[in-house]
């Protein structure tokens, strides 16, 4: 009489899945260790580069100090305060050169050529750096102001005329004759002055 053979696994159900997960976790751990090691090695290289740069910067600062000391012994002041003062002196020299190059006589002569008979100029203010002239004056009528603006635009020495404001000044009575005076138009404008090139 033959007994039947029984095949029954004593392992817990799902053990294969657990082992697969264990292998996956082990792989992740090993990979993490490898990445950590690589990052550590790379950080060491970065630190070495940073140390070399710091040493180079220190050598450069030492060389600058030695150069400044040698220049001071030779009579040249290269300190920060002296450099700032030198920049101010250069700026001042440029402004002086611009003032000498500018001719008020030529500018006023050109301006006089454009002023109509019934227009009077009260003030002339110049910004030399931008060569912009600010004018204020009065005229007997608005048409006279328009004629002045047109004359400036057509003159070779002026451009970019901008009438910034104008207003009619009401007439007032004369104290002796008790007759009203004529109203006037007060105006302000800006214009760019373009001086003629000096003749060779």
C-alpha positions in Angstrom: 0.0 0.0 0.0 1.5 3.3 -1.1 0.9 6.5 0.9 0.2 9.7 -1.2 3.1 12.3 -1.2 2.2 15.7 0.2 4.1 18.9 -0.9 3.4 21.7 1.5 5.7 24.8 1.9 6.4 25.8 5.5 7.4 29.4 4.4 5.1 32.2 5.3 3.0 33.5 2.5 4.4 36.6 0.7 8.0 35.8 1.7 9.2 36.3 -1.9 7.8 39.8 -2.0 9.5 40.6 1.3 12.8 39.3 0.0 12.4 41.4 -3.2 11.7 44.5 -1.1 14.8 43.7 1.0 17.0 43.5 -2.1 15.6 46.7 -3.4 16.3 48.5 -0.1 19.8 47.1 0.0 20.4 48.4 -3.5 19.1 51.9 -2.4 21.4 51.8 0.7 24.4 50.8 -1.4 23.6 53.5 -4.0 23.2 56.1 -1.3 26.5 55.2 0.2 28.2 55.5 -3.2 26.6 58.9 -3.9 27.6 60.1 -0.4 31.1 59.0 -1.0 31.2 60.8 -4.4 29.8 64.0 -2.9 32.3 63.9 -0.1 35.2 63.4 -2.6 33.8 66.2 -4.8 33.5 68.6 -1.8 37.1 67.9 -1.0 38.1 69.0 -4.5 36.0 72.1 -4.2 37.6 72.9 -0.8 41.0 72.5 -2.3 40.2 74.9 -5.1 38.8 77.4 -2.6 41.9 77.2 -0.5 44.1 77.8 -3.6 41.9 80.8 -4.6 42.2 82.2 -1.0 45.9 81.9 -1.1 46.1 83.6 -4.5 43.9 86.4 -3.2 46.2 86.8 -0.2 49.3 86.9 -2.4 47.6 89.5 -4.6 46.7 91.7 -1.6 50.3 91.4 -0.3 51.6 92.4 -3.7 49.2 95.4 -3.8 50.3 96.5 -0.4 54.0 96.3 -1.4 53.3 98.2 -4.6 51.5 100.9 -2.6 54.3 101.2 -0.1 56.9 101.4 -2.9 54.8 104.0 -4.7 54.5 106.0 -1.5 58.3 105.9 -1.0 58.7 107.1 -4.6 56.4 110.1 -3.9 53.1 108.7 -5.3 50.1 108.4 -3.0 47.8 105.5 -4.0 45.6 105.5 -1.0 41.8 105.3 -1.3 41.3 108.9 -0.1 43.8 110.1 -2.6 42.1 108.2 -5.4 38.8 109.8 -4.5 40.4 113.2 -4.4 42.0 112.6 -7.8 38.7 111.7 -9.3 37.2 114.9 -8.0 40.1 116.9 -9.4 39.7 115.3 -12.8 36.0 116.1 -12.8 36.7 119.7 -11.8 39.3 120.0 -14.5 36.8 118.8 -17.1 34.2 121.3 -15.9 36.8 124.1 -16.2 37.8 123.0 -19.7 34.1 123.0 -20.7 33.6 126.5 -19.3 36.7 127.8 -21.2 35.5 126.1 -24.4 32.1 127.7 -24.1 31.7 131.3 -25.4 29.0 133.4 -23.8 29.6 136.1 -26.3 28.9 133.8 -29.3 25.8 132.3 -27.6 24.3 135.7 -26.7 25.1 137.0 -30.2 23.3 134.1 -31.7 20.4 134.5 -29.3 20.1 138.2 -30.2 19.7 137.3 -33.8 16.5 135.4 -33.0 14.7 137.8 -30.7 11.8 139.7 -32.4 11.4 143.4 -31.8 8.3 143.0 -29.5 10.0 140.3 -27.3 12.2 141.0 -24.3 14.3 138.4 -22.5 14.4 138.6 -18.7 16.8 135.8 -17.8 19.1 133.3 -19.4 20.3 130.2 -17.6 22.7 127.8 -19.1 23.4 124.2 -18.1 26.9 123.8 -19.7 27.0 120.0 -19.5 23.8 119.5 -21.5 24.1 122.8 -23.4 20.5 123.6 -22.6 19.4 127.2 -22.2 16.4 128.2 -20.1 14.9 131.5 -21.1 12.2 133.6 -19.5 10.8 136.7 -21.1 7.7 138.7 -22.1 6.1 139.6 -25.4 3.3 142.0 -26.4 1.3 139.2 -28.0 1.2 135.4 -28.3 2.1 135.8 -32.0 5.4 137.4 -30.9 6.2 134.3 -28.8 5.4 132.1 -31.7 7.7 134.1 -34.0 10.5 133.9 -31.4 10.1 130.1 -31.2 10.2 129.8 -35.0 13.3 132.0 -35.2 15.1 129.8 -32.7 14.1 126.6 -34.6 15.3 128.0 -37.9 18.6 129.3 -36.4 21.7 127.1 -37.1 22.9 127.4 -33.4 19.7 126.2 -31.7 17.5 123.1 -31.7 14.9 121.3 -29.6 12.9 124.4 -28.7 10.3 123.6 -25.9 7.8 126.3 -24.8 7.4 125.1 -21.2 4.8 127.7 -20.1 3.2 131.0 -21.0 0.5 133.2 -19.5 -1.1 136.5 -20.2 -0.4 139.1 -17.7 -3.4 141.3 -17.3 -3.2 145.0 -17.9 -3.0 147.4 -14.9 -4.0 151.0 -14.7 -1.3 153.7 -14.7 -1.4 155.7 -11.5 -1.1 159.1 -13.2 -3.1 158.8 -16.4 -5.6 156.2 -15.0 -5.4 154.4 -18.4 -4.8 150.6 -18.6 -1.5 149.5 -20.0 -1.4 146.8 -22.7 -1.4 143.1 -21.5 1.7 141.1 -22.0 2.5 137.5 -22.5 5.1 136.0 -20.1 6.8 132.8 -21.2 9.5 130.3 -20.3 11.2 128.0 -22.8 14.2 125.7 -23.1 16.4 125.3 -26.1 19.6 123.3 -26.9 22.5 125.4 -27.9 24.8 124.0 -30.7 27.8 126.2 -31.0 29.5 126.4 -34.4 32.7 124.4 -34.8 35.8 126.6 -34.5 37.4 127.5 -37.8 40.7 125.9 -38.4 
